[in-house]
Amino acid sequence: MPRSIGKLRLVMALVLATAAPALQARDAASPAARPEPDAAANGEVYRLGPGDKLRITVFNVEAITGEYTISSGGQVAVPLLGAVRAEGATTQQLADAIRTGLDGTYVKDPRITVEVLSYRPFYILGEVNQPGEFAYKPNLTLEQAVATAGGYTYRAARKKAYLRRAGEDEQVVRFGRESRVIYVHPGDTIRIGERYL
């Protein structure tokens, strides 16, 4: 009987040793195991802007760790540092700026992370059923944005839209089978025009 138990343990150890690398490879390949990219749309690097809500973590410094909203002036008010420029920066660049401000003066070798809790909204108007301001979600396409606003009205020109990104001029985006997918960014304004018979 003890010999049978010993053989069973040996077999179990061999099975686990064989299965472990496969399980580790599977876990590494799974989406949950990969870190989220610092991006908002289709792999593009996301630049922070007014209205974004952030979680700033300074390890072992609870006085600074917390939730922050970027002001209309594009800054974040960080305790001990005051206003830190955030507009146009990536989360990593903002973390680096906070680290530089704290290092040596207030905190020795600070470790900082910045993550986006919620993005600034996008806007859609014109010939949609529910025009207005909507919460942004990463990888939102133009067609999905129209669906979020209740879809087109019966008067809508469905083959084109007018898109204005923050700080840019309005551009015409055309729809069709061969058209590329257009991604919406936080802060974008979309206008759906009226069709003419």
PASEBA-1860 file (N, C-alpha, C; in nm, 3 decimals):
! residues 197
1> MPRSIGKL> 0.081/-0.122/0.000/0.000/0.000/0.000/0.085/0.127/0.000 ~ 0.189/0.138/0.089/0.272/0.258/0.085/0.342/0.275/-0.048 ~ 0.380/0.163/-0.114/0.446/0.171/-0.244/0.350/0.231/-0.348 ~ 0.220/0.194/-0.342/0.119/0.248/-0.435/0.103/0.399/-0.416 ~ 0.103/0.442/-0.291/0.089/0.586/-0.263/0.210/0.662/-0.317 ~ 0.328/0.601/-0.299/0.450/0.664/-0.350/0.447/0.678/-0.501 ~ 0.399/0.573/-0.571/0.388/0.579/-0.717/0.288/0.686/-0.760 ~ 0.176/0.692/-0.687/0.073/0.791/-0.718/0.128/0.933/-0.705
9> RLVMALVL> 0.204/0.958/-0.597/0.265/1.090/-0.577/0.362/1.122/-0.689 ~ 0.440/1.024/-0.732/0.536/1.045/-0.839/0.466/1.080/-0.970 ~ 0.357/1.009/-0.999/0.279/1.036/-1.121/0.219/1.177/-1.115 ~ 0.164/1.215/-1.000/0.104/1.348/-0.985/0.209/1.458/-1.003 ~ 0.329/1.436/-0.947/0.436/1.535/-0.960/0.478/1.550/-1.106 ~ 0.484/1.438/-1.180/0.519/1.443/-1.321/0.413/1.517/-1.403 ~ 0.287/1.490/-1.373/0.177/1.556/-1.444/0.182/1.707/-1.421 ~ 0.201/1.747/-1.294/0.206/1.890/-1.263/0.328/1.957/-1.327
17> ATAAPALQ> 0.441/1.889/-1.326/0.562/1.946/-1.387/0.545/1.963/-1.537 ~ 0.473/1.871/-1.601/0.450/1.879/-1.746/0.348/1.987/-1.779 ~ 0.246/2.000/-1.695/0.137/2.094/-1.723/0.172/2.238/-1.689 ~ 0.263/2.259/-1.594/0.292/2.394/-1.546/0.337/2.489/-1.657 ~ 0.435/2.450/-1.743/0.476/2.544/-1.849/0.362/2.580/-1.943 ~ 0.277/2.483/-1.976/0.165/2.511/-2.066/0.066/2.608/-2.002 ~ 0.041/2.590/-1.871/-0.051/2.679/-1.802/0.007/2.820/-1.793 ~ 0.138/2.830/-1.766/0.201/2.962/-1.760/0.195/3.032/-1.895
25> ARDAASPA> 0.219/2.959/-2.003/0.213/3.019/-2.137/0.072/3.065/-2.169 ~ -0.027/2.983/-2.129/-0.165/3.022/-2.154/-0.201/3.148/-2.078 ~ -0.160/3.155/-1.950/-0.191/3.273/-1.869/-0.123/3.397/-1.923 ~ 0.001/3.383/-1.972/0.073/3.497/-2.026/0.009/3.549/-2.153 ~ -0.054/3.459/-2.230/-0.116/3.499/-2.356/-0.256/3.553/-2.338 ~ -0.317/3.527/-2.221/-0.455/3.569/-2.201/-0.462/3.721/-2.186 ~ -0.572/3.783/-2.232/-0.585/3.928/-2.224/-0.574/3.980/-2.082 ~ -0.623/3.901/-1.983/-0.621/3.948/-1.846/-0.479/3.959/-1.793
33> ARPEPDAA> -0.388/3.880/-1.849/-0.251/3.881/-1.800/-0.169/3.994/-1.860 ~ -0.213/4.049/-1.972/-0.138/4.156/-2.037/-0.177/4.290/-1.977 ~ -0.083/4.381/-1.956/-0.118/4.512/-1.903/-0.197/4.593/-2.005 ~ -0.285/4.677/-1.954/-0.363/4.764/-2.043/-0.271/4.867/-2.106 ~ -0.283/4.892/-2.237/-0.199/4.994/-2.299/-0.243/5.133/-2.257 ~ -0.149/5.227/-2.260/-0.181/5.366/-2.231/-0.239/5.425/-2.358 ~ -0.363/5.382/-2.389/-0.422/5.419/-2.517/-0.571/5.436/-2.503 ~ -0.627/5.510/-2.595/-0.771/5.531/-2.596/-0.835/5.477/-2.721
41> ANGEVYRL> -0.764/5.471/-2.829/-0.826/5.430/-2.953/-0.728/5.356/-3.042 ~ -0.757/5.229/-3.066/-0.686/5.152/-3.167/-0.534/5.158/-3.151 ~ -0.487/5.147/-3.029/-0.343/5.144/-3.005/-0.274/5.278/-3.007 ~ -0.346/5.386/-3.031/-0.285/5.518/-3.032/-0.254/5.560/-2.888 ~ -0.141/5.623/-2.867/-0.106/5.668/-2.732/-0.203/5.778/-2.691 ~ -0.260/5.764/-2.572/-0.361/5.858/-2.526/-0.296/5.978/-2.456 ~ -0.339/6.095/-2.496/-0.292/6.220/-2.436/-0.400/6.273/-2.343 ~ -0.362/6.306/-2.222/-0.456/6.353/-2.122/-0.511/6.490/-2.159
49> GPGDKLRI> -0.631/6.520/-2.106/-0.693/6.648/-2.134/-0.789/6.687/-2.024 ~ -0.838/6.812/-2.026/-0.931/6.860/-1.924/-1.054/6.770/-1.913 ~ -1.091/6.738/-1.789/-1.208/6.654/-1.765/-1.173/6.509/-1.739 ~ -1.052/6.465/-1.773/-1.011/6.328/-1.742/-0.999/6.311/-1.591 ~ -1.048/6.198/-1.542/-1.035/6.168/-1.399/-0.926/6.065/-1.381 ~ -0.831/6.093/-1.291/-0.713/6.010/-1.275/-0.704/5.951/-1.135 ~ -0.633/5.840/-1.127/-0.593/5.784/-0.997/-0.441/5.795/-0.992 ~ -0.390/5.877/-0.901/-0.246/5.893/-0.883/-0.207/5.821/-0.755
57> TVFNVEAI> -0.114/5.728/-0.767/-0.068/5.651/-0.652/0.079/5.679/-0.629 ~ 0.110/5.729/-0.511/0.249/5.747/-0.468/0.268/5.647/-0.354 ~ 0.345/5.542/-0.380/0.358/5.435/-0.282/0.413/5.486/-0.150 ~ 0.343/5.448/-0.043/0.379/5.484/0.095/0.359/5.632/0.126 ~ 0.286/5.704/0.040/0.256/5.845/0.069/0.105/5.864/0.049 ~ 0.029/5.837/0.155/-0.117/5.843/0.145/-0.169/5.985/0.126 ~ -0.092/6.084/0.167/-0.137/6.223/0.155/-0.153/6.266/0.010 ~ -0.080/6.202/-0.080/-0.088/6.238/-0.222/-0.172/6.139/-0.301
65> TGEYTISS> -0.167/6.013/-0.262/-0.243/5.910/-0.333/-0.392/5.942/-0.330 ~ -0.454/5.939/-0.448/-0.598/5.966/-0.454/-0.646/5.989/-0.596 ~ -0.771/6.037/-0.607/-0.833/6.063/-0.735/-0.827/6.213/-0.766 ~ -0.795/6.245/-0.890/-0.779/6.382/-0.933/-0.850/6.402/-1.067 ~ -0.899/6.523/-1.090/-0.958/6.558/-1.219/-0.876/6.670/-1.281 ~ -0.845/6.655/-1.409/-0.767/6.758/-1.477/-0.857/6.880/-1.498 ~ -0.809/6.995/-1.457/-0.887/7.118/-1.463/-0.904/7.166/-1.606 ~ -0.990/7.266/-1.622/-1.012/7.324/-1.756/-0.885/7.389/-1.809
73> GGQVAVPL> -0.794/7.424/-1.719/-0.666/7.480/-1.760/-0.562/7.373/-1.792 ~ -0.600/7.246/-1.781/-0.509/7.137/-1.816/-0.412/7.097/-1.707 ~ -0.443/7.130/-1.582/-0.351/7.100/-1.472/-0.415/7.010/-1.367 ~ -0.329/6.948/-1.288/-0.372/6.866/-1.174/-0.310/6.928/-1.049 ~ -0.393/6.952/-0.947/-0.343/7.010/-0.822/-0.296/6.896/-0.731 ~ -0.164/6.880/-0.721/-0.104/6.772/-0.641/-0.053/6.829/-0.510 ~ -0.093/6.772/-0.395/-0.041/6.820/-0.267/0.112/6.822/-0.265 ~ 0.169/6.920/-0.202/0.313/6.946/-0.190/0.373/7.008/-0.316
81> LGAVRAEG> 0.313/6.980/-0.433/0.368/7.032/-0.558/0.289/7.148/-0.616 ~ 0.160/7.152/-0.588/0.074/7.253/-0.650/0.027/7.206/-0.787 ~ 0.009/7.300/-0.880/-0.045/7.267/-1.013/0.064/7.204/-1.099 ~ 0.032/7.086/-1.152/0.122/7.014/-1.242/0.055/7.004/-1.377 ~ 0.126/7.041/-1.484/0.070/7.038/-1.619/0.044/6.893/-1.661 ~ -0.081/6.865/-1.703/-0.118/6.729/-1.744/-0.168/6.723/-1.888 ~ -0.226/6.833/-1.936/-0.283/6.832/-2.072/-0.175/6.803/-2.176 ~ -0.205/6.709/-2.265/-0.113/6.674/-2.371/-0.010/6.570/-2.332
89> ATTQQLAD> -0.003/6.535/-2.204/0.093/6.435/-2.157/0.030/6.296/-2.156 ~ 0.114/6.194/-2.160/0.067/6.058/-2.137/0.065/6.035/-1.986 ~ 0.005/5.925/-1.943/0.004/5.895/-1.800/0.147/5.876/-1.749 ~ 0.234/5.816/-1.831/0.373/5.795/-1.789/0.448/5.928/-1.776 ~ 0.424/6.020/-1.869/0.489/6.151/-1.862/0.444/6.229/-1.740 ~ 0.315/6.218/-1.705/0.266/6.286/-1.585/0.328/6.223/-1.461 ~ 0.337/6.092/-1.457/0.401/6.024/-1.343/0.546/6.069/-1.329 ~ 0.616/6.082/-1.441/0.756/6.127/-1.439/0.767/6.270/-1.386
97> AIRTGLDG> 0.674/6.356/-1.426/0.677/6.496/-1.380/0.653/6.504/-1.230 ~ 0.560/6.424/-1.179/0.534/6.422/-1.034/0.654/6.365/-0.960 ~ 0.714/6.260/-1.016/0.832/6.199/-0.954/0.947/6.300/-0.944 ~ 0.968/6.374/-1.051/1.076/6.474/-1.052/1.051/6.582/-0.946 ~ 0.925/6.624/-0.932/0.892/6.727/-0.834/0.908/6.681/-0.691 ~ 0.879/6.555/-0.665/0.885/6.503/-0.528/1.022/6.452/-0.489 ~ 1.097/6.403/-0.585/1.223/6.333/-0.556/1.323/6.422/-0.484 ~ 1.371/6.372/-0.371/1.476/6.441/-0.297/1.426/6.551/-0.206
105> TYVKDPRI> 1.321/6.622/-0.248/1.270/6.732/-0.167/1.171/6.683/-0.062 ~ 1.073/6.606/-0.106/0.968/6.560/-0.015/0.972/6.409/0.010 ~ 1.005/6.333/-0.094/1.001/6.187/-0.085/1.130/6.131/-0.145 ~ 1.190/6.036/-0.076/1.311/5.974/-0.129/1.273/5.862/-0.225 ~ 1.324/5.871/-0.348/1.300/5.771/-0.452/1.151/5.735/-0.464 ~ 1.065/5.833/-0.499/0.920/5.804/-0.506/0.885/5.710/-0.620 ~ 0.790/5.620/-0.593/0.737/5.531/-0.696/0.593/5.573/-0.721 ~ 0.564/5.606/-0.847/0.436/5.669/-0.880/0.372/5.599/-0.999
113> TVEVLSYR> 0.242/5.580/-0.991/0.164/5.533/-1.106/0.048/5.629/-1.128 ~ 0.013/5.646/-1.256/-0.102/5.729/-1.293/-0.189/5.646/-1.386 ~ -0.317/5.634/-1.354/-0.409/5.563/-1.443/-0.534/5.647/-1.466 ~ -0.595/5.630/-1.581/-0.717/5.703/-1.615/-0.837/5.625/-1.562 ~ -0.913/5.687/-1.474/-1.034/5.624/-1.421/-1.152/5.645/-1.515 ~ -1.165/5.766/-1.566/-1.270/5.793/-1.665/-1.222/5.904/-1.758 ~ -1.256/5.888/-1.885/-1.214/5.983/-1.987/-1.314/6.097/-1.998 ~ -1.268/6.209/-2.053/-1.360/6.319/-2.079/-1.461/6.274/-2.184
121> PFYILGEV> -1.580/6.332/-2.185/-1.685/6.284/-2.275/-1.660/6.323/-2.420 ~ -1.738/6.261/-2.509/-1.742/6.307/-2.648/-1.882/6.362/-2.672 ~ -1.898/6.435/-2.781/-2.025/6.503/-2.810/-2.072/6.465/-2.950 ~ -2.202/6.447/-2.962/-2.259/6.416/-3.093/-2.387/6.498/-3.110 ~ -2.399/6.560/-3.225/-2.516/6.644/-3.251/-2.560/6.629/-3.396 ~ -2.668/6.695/-3.428/-2.722/6.685/-3.564/-2.830/6.579/-3.572 ~ -2.829/6.505/-3.682/-2.939/6.413/-3.712/-2.921/6.275/-3.645 ~ -2.920/6.279/-3.511/-2.926/6.156/-3.431/-3.045/6.171/-3.336
129> NQPGEFAY> -3.094/6.060/-3.287/-3.216/6.065/-3.205/-3.196/6.125/-3.067 ~ -3.075/6.112/-3.011/-3.050/6.167/-2.877/-2.916/6.242/-2.875 ~ -2.909/6.359/-2.938/-2.783/6.434/-2.939/-2.743/6.476/-2.798 ~ -2.613/6.491/-2.776/-2.569/6.536/-2.644/-2.428/6.491/-2.611 ~ -2.401/6.488/-2.482/-2.270/6.451/-2.427/-2.277/6.307/-2.378 ~ -2.173/6.228/-2.410/-2.173/6.087/-2.373/-2.038/6.045/-2.316 ~ -2.043/5.949/-2.225/-1.920/5.896/-2.165/-1.840/5.822/-2.271 ~ -1.711/5.845/-2.272/-1.622/5.780/-2.368/-1.577/5.643/-2.318
137> KPNLTLEQ> -1.563/5.550/-2.411/-1.506/5.418/-2.382/-1.395/5.391/-2.482 ~ -1.284/5.331/-2.439/-1.173/5.304/-2.532/-1.217/5.224/-2.654 ~ -1.155/5.254/-2.767/-1.180/5.186/-2.895/-1.322/5.207/-2.947 ~ -1.380/5.321/-2.915/-1.514/5.355/-2.963/-1.505/5.398/-3.109 ~ -1.582/5.335/-3.196/-1.583/5.373/-3.337/-1.690/5.479/-3.361 ~ -1.681/5.544/-3.476/-1.779/5.647/-3.511/-1.919/5.588/-3.520 ~ -1.931/5.470/-3.579/-2.063/5.406/-3.590/-2.119/5.371/-3.453 ~ -2.032/5.326/-3.361/-2.078/5.295/-3.226/-2.122/5.422/-3.152
145> AVATAGGY> -2.054/5.532/-3.180/-2.092/5.659/-3.118/-2.232/5.701/-3.163 ~ -2.261/5.682/-3.292/-2.395/5.712/-3.344/-2.499/5.623/-3.275 ~ -2.466/5.497/-3.257/-2.558/5.405/-3.189/-2.582/5.447/-3.045 ~ -2.476/5.496/-2.979/-2.488/5.544/-2.841/-2.588/5.660/-2.832 ~ -2.595/5.740/-2.938/-2.686/5.855/-2.942/-2.824/5.817/-2.997 ~ -2.857/5.691/-2.997/-2.991/5.647/-3.038/-3.006/5.623/-3.186 ~ -2.896/5.627/-3.261/-2.904/5.601/-3.405/-2.942/5.725/-3.484 ~ -2.948/5.705/-3.616/-2.980/5.816/-3.707/-3.129/5.850/-3.705
153> TYRAARKK> -3.160/5.976/-3.734/-3.299/6.013/-3.761/-3.328/5.978/-3.907 ~ -3.451/5.987/-3.948/-3.487/5.953/-4.086/-3.431/6.054/-4.185 ~ -3.392/6.172/-4.136/-3.338/6.276/-4.225/-3.186/6.269/-4.239 ~ -3.122/6.180/-4.166/-2.975/6.182/-4.157/-2.906/6.142/-4.287 ~ -2.796/6.207/-4.316/-2.707/6.167/-4.425/-2.616/6.059/-4.368 ~ -2.645/5.934/-4.402/-2.578/5.822/-4.336/-2.442/5.786/-4.395 ~ -2.404/5.849/-4.502/-2.278/5.812/-4.566/-2.163/5.905/-4.532 ~ -2.189/6.005/-4.449/-2.079/6.091/-4.406/-2.112/6.155/-4.271
161> AYLRRAGE> -2.006/6.196/-4.203/-2.020/6.264/-4.075/-1.913/6.373/-4.069 ~ -1.932/6.467/-3.980/-1.834/6.573/-3.959/-1.771/6.552/-3.822 ~ -1.641/6.541/-3.819/-1.570/6.509/-3.696/-1.471/6.620/-3.663 ~ -1.477/6.670/-3.539/-1.380/6.770/-3.496/-1.310/6.720/-3.371 ~ -1.180/6.699/-3.384/-1.099/6.660/-3.270/-1.055/6.785/-3.195 ~ -1.022/6.769/-3.069/-0.981/6.884/-2.988/-0.863/6.954/-3.053 ~ -0.877/7.084/-3.074/-0.769/7.164/-3.131/-0.752/7.153/-3.281 ~ -0.844/7.084/-3.348/-0.834/7.067/-3.494/-0.959/7.121/-3.562
169> DEQVVRFG> -0.949/7.138/-3.693/-1.064/7.181/-3.772/-1.155/7.062/-3.799 ~ -1.280/7.094/-3.831/-1.377/6.990/-3.862/-1.339/6.921/-3.993 ~ -1.352/6.790/-3.997/-1.324/6.718/-4.120/-1.443/6.630/-4.156 ~ -1.456/6.603/-4.285/-1.565/6.517/-4.333/-1.514/6.373/-4.334 ~ -1.591/6.284/-4.274/-1.557/6.142/-4.272/-1.664/6.068/-4.351 ~ -1.623/5.995/-4.451/-1.719/5.924/-4.536/-1.729/5.777/-4.498 ~ -1.853/5.725/-4.505/-1.878/5.585/-4.475/-1.890/5.506/-4.605 ~ -1.870/5.380/-4.597/-1.885/5.292/-4.712/-1.816/5.160/-4.686
177> RESRVIYV> -1.837/5.064/-4.773/-1.778/4.932/-4.752/-1.627/4.934/-4.747 ~ -1.566/5.021/-4.826/-1.420/5.025/-4.832/-1.360/5.131/-4.740 ~ -1.444/5.200/-4.665/-1.393/5.304/-4.575/-1.321/5.240/-4.457 ~ -1.216/5.308/-4.410/-1.147/5.256/-4.293/-1.228/5.287/-4.167 ~ -1.203/5.213/-4.062/-1.273/5.235/-3.936/-1.221/5.364/-3.874 ~ -1.313/5.451/-3.833/-1.276/5.577/-3.770/-1.302/5.564/-3.620 ~ -1.199/5.593/-3.541/-1.213/5.586/-3.396/-1.238/5.724/-3.338 ~ -1.325/5.729/-3.240/-1.357/5.853/-3.170/-1.260/5.868/-3.054
185> HPGDTIRI> -1.217/5.991/-3.027/-1.130/6.020/-2.913/-1.209/6.097/-2.808 ~ -1.166/6.093/-2.683/-1.231/6.175/-2.581/-1.225/6.322/-2.620 ~ -1.336/6.393/-2.598/-1.341/6.535/-2.633/-1.381/6.564/-2.775 ~ -1.395/6.461/-2.860/-1.434/6.482/-2.999/-1.578/6.532/-3.009 ~ -1.603/6.608/-3.114/-1.740/6.650/-3.147/-1.775/6.593/-3.284 ~ -1.887/6.521/-3.289/-1.934/6.459/-3.412/-2.064/6.527/-3.453 ~ -2.075/6.559/-3.579/-2.201/6.618/-3.629/-2.250/6.535/-3.747 ~ -2.373/6.491/-3.739/-2.437/6.415/-3.847/-2.527/6.511/-3.922
193> GERYL> -2.498/6.530/-4.049/-2.576/6.625/-4.130/-2.707/6.569/-4.181 ~ -2.780/6.655/-4.247/-2.910/6.618/-4.304/-2.892/6.583/-4.452 ~ -2.962/6.482/-4.497/-2.949/6.442/-4.638/-3.045/6.529/-4.720 ~ -3.006/6.546/-4.844/-3.087/6.626/-4.935/-3.134/6.537/-5.047 ~ -3.263/6.539/-5.076/-3.319/6.453/-5.181/-3.295/6.517/-5.316
END
